[in-house]
Amino acid sequence: MHYSIVNFPDTDEVEIIPINWLLPSLDQCWWPPYKSMDRQVKAAMDADEPNIQTWSLFSVAILGGGKKFGTYQQAKHNIGKALDETDPPFESEVETKAIQGRLVNPDDDEIAQTIKNWLKGCTKRIESNNKRLAKRSDPLPLTNSPSVYN
């Protein structure tokens, strides 16, 4: 079984999931109903087959350019790299051009400041995730799972 590193945009959480949890569109995945994080991790590591009667469907973005890993542990080992390699999800073409150094309207300081603040937030989240990953030796994901919705 192969694994992907995904971001749940609604909660900004990063998780490792087996690819059999992904829908063919690759923008949604199934998530088990278990309340215990240990049980959720076990389900991911064992690549449990999703039960569409009891599992929840969530929007996801695959990180690291869509790279697949042969084991859960390989994916866990590469979370920091996947976060670094992932293109940030820009909200508009204006922001994309601003990041590339070509502001559409160089006089629009409000857009420039918004983009700078957004980038600072992204950098802080990445650094925080990398620090948490470095401290972990167990096979648990970096964050709590989306089970808060269940």
C-alpha positions as CSV (number, residue, x, y, z in Angstrom):
1,M,0.0,0.0,0.0
2,H,1.2,3.5,-0.7
3,Y,0.6,6.6,1.4
4,S,0.2,10.3,0.8
5,I,0.7,13.4,2.9
6,V,-2.4,15.5,2.8
7,N,-3.6,18.8,4.2
8,F,-7.1,19.3,5.4
9,P,-7.8,22.9,4.4
10,D,-10.8,23.4,6.6
11,T,-8.7,22.7,9.7
12,D,-5.2,23.3,8.3
13,E,-4.2,19.9,9.6
14,V,-1.6,17.6,8.0
15,E,-2.0,13.8,8.1
16,I,-0.7,10.7,6.4
17,I,-3.3,8.6,4.7
18,P,-3.2,5.4,2.6
19,I,-4.1,6.2,-1.0
20,N,-7.1,3.9,-0.8
21,W,-8.7,6.6,1.3
22,L,-8.5,9.2,-1.5
23,L,-11.3,9.7,-4.0
24,P,-10.3,9.4,-7.7
25,S,-10.5,13.2,-8.0
26,L,-7.7,13.4,-5.4
27,D,-9.3,16.4,-3.7
28,Q,-11.3,14.5,-1.0
29,C,-10.6,11.5,1.3
30,W,-12.4,9.3,3.7
31,W,-11.6,9.5,7.4
32,P,-12.4,6.9,10.0
33,P,-15.0,7.6,12.8
34,Y,-12.7,6.6,15.6
35,K,-12.4,9.0,18.5
36,S,-8.9,7.8,19.6
37,M,-6.0,9.2,17.7
38,D,-4.1,5.9,18.3
39,R,-7.0,4.0,16.6
40,Q,-7.0,6.5,13.7
41,V,-3.3,6.1,13.2
42,K,-3.6,2.3,13.3
43,A,-6.4,2.5,10.7
44,A,-4.1,4.6,8.4
45,M,-1.0,2.4,9.0
46,D,-3.1,-0.8,8.3
47,A,-4.7,0.9,5.3
48,D,-8.2,0.0,6.5
49,E,-10.8,-0.1,3.8
50,P,-13.1,2.9,4.1
51,N,-16.6,2.2,5.1
52,I,-18.8,4.7,3.3
53,Q,-21.6,4.1,5.7
54,T,-19.6,5.2,8.8
55,W,-16.6,7.2,7.6
56,S,-16.6,10.9,6.8
57,L,-15.6,12.6,3.6
58,F,-13.3,15.6,3.8
59,S,-11.6,18.0,1.4
60,V,-7.9,17.6,1.1
61,A,-4.9,18.9,-0.8
62,I,-2.1,16.4,-1.4
63,L,1.3,17.8,-0.3
64,G,4.8,17.3,-1.7
65,G,3.8,17.4,-5.3
66,G,1.6,14.3,-5.0
67,K,4.5,12.0,-4.1
68,K,3.5,8.6,-2.8
69,F,5.4,6.7,-0.2
70,G,5.8,2.9,0.1
71,T,5.2,2.9,3.9
72,Y,3.6,5.0,6.6
73,Q,7.0,5.5,8.2
74,Q,8.5,6.7,4.9
75,A,5.7,9.3,4.6
76,K,6.2,10.4,8.2
77,H,9.9,10.8,7.7
78,N,9.2,13.0,4.7
79,I,6.5,15.3,6.1
80,G,8.9,18.3,6.5
81,K,10.2,17.9,3.0
82,A,6.7,17.6,1.6
83,L,5.7,20.8,3.3
84,D,8.7,22.6,1.9
85,E,8.1,21.3,-1.6
86,T,4.4,22.2,-1.7
87,D,3.4,25.3,-3.6
88,P,1.5,27.6,-1.4
89,P,-2.3,27.8,-2.2
90,F,-2.5,31.3,-3.5
91,E,-5.9,32.8,-3.3
92,S,-5.7,34.8,-6.5
93,E,-3.6,35.5,-9.6
94,V,-2.8,38.9,-8.1
95,E,-1.2,37.3,-5.1
96,T,0.7,34.8,-7.3
97,K,2.1,37.7,-9.4
98,A,3.0,39.6,-6.3
99,I,4.9,36.7,-4.9
100,Q,6.8,36.4,-8.2
101,G,7.8,40.0,-7.8
102,R,5.4,41.4,-10.3
103,L,2.7,43.3,-8.4
104,V,-0.1,44.2,-10.7
105,N,-0.4,47.5,-9.0
106,P,2.8,48.4,-7.2
107,D,1.0,51.3,-5.5
108,D,-1.5,48.9,-3.8
109,D,0.2,48.6,-0.4
110,E,-2.8,46.9,1.1
111,I,-2.4,43.9,-1.2
112,A,1.3,43.8,-0.7
113,Q,0.9,43.9,3.1
114,T,-1.8,41.2,3.0
115,I,0.5,38.9,1.0
116,K,3.4,39.5,3.4
117,N,1.2,38.7,6.4
118,W,-0.1,35.6,4.7
119,L,3.4,34.4,3.9
120,K,4.5,35.0,7.5
121,G,1.6,32.8,8.6
122,C,2.6,30.0,6.2
123,T,6.2,30.1,7.3
124,K,5.2,29.9,11.0
125,R,2.9,26.9,10.3
126,I,5.7,25.1,8.4
127,E,8.2,25.8,11.1
128,S,5.8,24.7,13.8
129,N,5.0,21.4,12.0
130,N,8.7,20.8,11.4
131,K,9.4,21.3,15.2
132,R,6.6,18.9,16.2
133,L,7.8,16.3,13.7
134,A,11.4,16.5,15.0
135,K,10.2,15.9,18.6
136,R,8.1,12.8,17.7
137,S,9.5,9.3,17.7
138,D,6.1,7.5,17.6
139,P,4.1,6.8,14.5
140,L,1.4,9.4,15.3
141,P,0.5,12.1,12.8
142,L,1.5,15.7,13.4
143,T,-1.9,17.0,14.4
144,N,-5.1,15.8,15.7
145,S,-7.3,14.2,13.1
146,P,-10.5,15.7,11.7
147,S,-12.4,13.5,14.1
148,V,-13.5,16.7,15.9
149,Y,-16.3,16.8,13.3
150,N,-17.7,13.5,14.4
